[in-house]
Amino acid sequence: MKSNSNFALLIILLILITGCVPYPEVEPAQKSNLTTGIVKQEIIKGVTTQAEILQLFGSPNLVTKNRDNNEVWNYNKMAVTSAAASAGDIWLGSRALSTVTTSSFDLLLIFDETDTVIDYSIISASY
């Protein structure tokens, strides 16, 4: 009987010890500089070049040509955030257990034959 109680004590100690082990820290995602503020601050129509855009935002997600045969670059950033209800909300009878928000940011840049920005547009949505 003594070995059973020793075994039970060992199991309880293992549970307590492993319960105290911290989870490894997750590195936060690198913050993107692809924002409306940066775009409006840094991009000047007729002045900013493709090289400067590459330095600011890196490679585009998509490169195409428009009707006028101008090169068009597309940058896209999406984020999904979710928030779970706290235990107190569940016990108080809250119906929603979590919420999910999706946001999308698109930047379209149009370049002339000298690789200079002639126009750009920002499309931003959150749902």
N, C-alpha and C positions, 0 to 999 in steps of 0.2 A: 504494500500500500504506500510505503514511503517513496518508492520509485515513481509511482503515479503522481504523487504530489510534487515531487521534484521535477518531473516532466512538465506538469501543468505550470509550475512556477517558471520554468525555462521558456515555455511558449509565451507566457504573459510578458516576461522580460523582453523577448524578441519583438513582440508586437509593440511594446512601449518604445523600445530603442528605434525600430524602423519607422515608427510614427513621428519621431523627432528629427529624422534626417531631412534636411531642407531640400527642396527641389532645385535643380540647377537653374540659374538665372537665364532667362531668355533675353538675348540681345534685342533691344528695340529696333524696329525696321528703320533703315536709313531714311531720314526725312528728305522728301523730294523738294527741289526748288521749282518744280513745275506748278506755279500758283499764278493767279490772276495778277497779284501785286508785282511779282517778279517780271511777268510778261510785259505789263504796262510800263514798268520802270526801265527795263533793259532793251526792249525791241522798239526801234525807231524805223518807221517806213522810209524807204529810200536810202537808209544809212547802214543798218545792221546786215551783216553778211552771213552766209551759210557757216563759215568757219566759227564765227562768234556764237551762232546758235548751237553748233556742235559742242563748243566749250561750255555753254550754259546748261544744256539739257541732254547732251550725249546723242547717240544715234536715234533717229526717228523710228516710230513703230511701223510706219508705212510711207513709201515714196511713190507718187503717181504724177501724171501730167494732166493739166486741165485742157479745156477746148482751145485756149490760146497757145497751147504747147508750153506753158510755164510749169516748172517743177513745183509740186505741192508736197509738203511734208506734214505728216500727222503724228502728233504725240498724244498718247492716251494714258490716263492714270485712273485706276478704280480702287475704291476702298470699301470694305464691308466691316461694319462694327456691330457687335451684338452685346446686349446687356441682359443678364439674367436677373430675375426677381430675387430679392433677399428672402431668407427663411421667414422673416417676420411678415412679408407680403403674402407668402403662401399660407401661413397659419391664420392670417386675418381674412382669408378667403379671396385673395386677388385672383382674377381669372387669367391674366396674362403672365406666363412664366418667363418670357423673354421677348426682347424686341431686336429687330435687325434693321440696320440702316445701310443702304448702298449709295455711294456717291461716285459720280463719274466726272472727269475733267478731260476735255479734248481741246487741243490747240492745233489749228490748221494754219500753215504758213505758205504763202505763195511767193516764189522767187522769180526775178526777171532773168534775162540772158546773162547778166553779169553776176549772178548768184547773190543778189541783194534782195532783201524783203521788200515786196511792193504792197503786200496786204497780209493781214492775219485775222483770224476770228477765234473766239473762245466759246466753247459750248460746255456749260456746267449744269449738272442735274443731281438731285438728291431725292431718294425715295425709300 
